[in-house]
Amino acid sequence: MKRRVWIVIGIVVVLLVIAGVLIFNSQKISPTSEELKDSNPGVYLVLIKNFEFSPSELTIKVGETVRWINQDSIKHTVTSDLGSELDSDLLGNGASYSHTFNSPGEFPYHCILHPSMIGKVIVQ
């Protein structure tokens, strides 16, 4: 009987460790604006991966540029929700699209192929 209790305790401990690892690895950490700076001054990066724009919201200043880089194995777009401010071609793996924002405002966008992929650039 004692042996059976220890086996059950061991199984519970292993399951708790596995659950902890899965939860820890699934947490999304949004990079800061500073981490997203390109090597060029005034250029910020948005990564496209796992069917998401990361970060999904980015605040920049007038005259600065955002560069989207597709790291997914399938194609995506960067397309304005309203108007034509953002209008990339289909971006394959490794392809990028850049846009310089010359006026303040909020610029929501999405992927035409995957409408649940959304993002926003806030220009101050």
N, C-alpha and C positions, 0 to 999 in steps of 0.2 A: 504494500500500500504506500509506504514512504517513497519508494522508487517512482511510482506512478505520479505522485504529487510533484516530485522534482522534474519529471518529464514535462508535465503540464506547465509548471513555472518556466521552464526553459523555452518551451514553445511560445508562451506569452511574451517573454523578454525578446525573443527573436522577432516576433511580429511587431512589437513596439519599436524596435530599432529600425526595421524595414519601413514602417509607417513614418517615422521621424525623418529618415533619409528622403523618402518620396515627397513629403511636405516641404522640407527644406529646399530641395532641388526645384520644386515647382513654383516657388515664390519668384515673382518678377521684380527685378530691381531696375528702375528706370535710371539711365545714365543722366548725369547732370549736364547742363549746357557746356560747361568747361570740358567735360570728357568728350563731348561731341564736336569739338572744334576741329576742323580740318587743319592741315599744316599751313594752309593759306589763311592769312588774317581775314576775318569777316565772313568765313565760310563755315557753316554748321552741317553736320551729317545726320541723316535719318536713314536708318537701316531697314530694309524690307526683308523680313525673315519670319518663318512660321506663320504666314498669312497675317502679319501685323506690321504696322509702321512703328518703329522704335527710335525715339519717343513718339507717342501718338500726338502729343502737343508740345510745341516748341515756341519760345518767345525770343524774338530777335529785334534788332534795331533797323530802321529805314536804311537802305543801301547795303544791307548784308545779304548773303547768299545762302540758300539751303541746297544741299546736294543729297539726293536720294540714291542709295545703292542697293540693287536687288541681290540678296544673298540666298534667295529661294531657287530651287531647281526649275520652277515654272515661271511663266511670264506674269508681269503685273504692270499697272499703269499708275501714274500720279495725275489725277484729273480733278479740277475744281468742281465743287458742288454747284456753284453758281458762277456764271460768266466763263471766261476762258483764260483767267490768270495762269492756271496750271494746266498743261495739256501735253503730257509726255507721249511718246510712241510706246509700243509694247516693249518692256524692258526684260530681256532675258537674264539669266544668271550672270552676275558680274557687271551688268550694264548699269549706267547711272544717268541721272537727269538732274540738271541744275537750274535754279531760277533765282534771280536777284529781285528782291522786293523793294520797290522805289516809293511806296506810299504806305502810310500806317493803316491798320485794320486787322480784321480777323479773316483768315483764308482757310475755310474748311475744304477738305479734299477726300477722295476715295479712290479705290481701284475699280475701274469699270468692270473687270472680269470677276471681281470678288467684292460686291457691294458692302459686305460686313467689315471690310478693311477701311477704316476711317482715320483721319488725322486732321490736325489744325496747326497752322502757323499764325502766331500773333505777332504783328509788327508794330513796334512802338516808336 
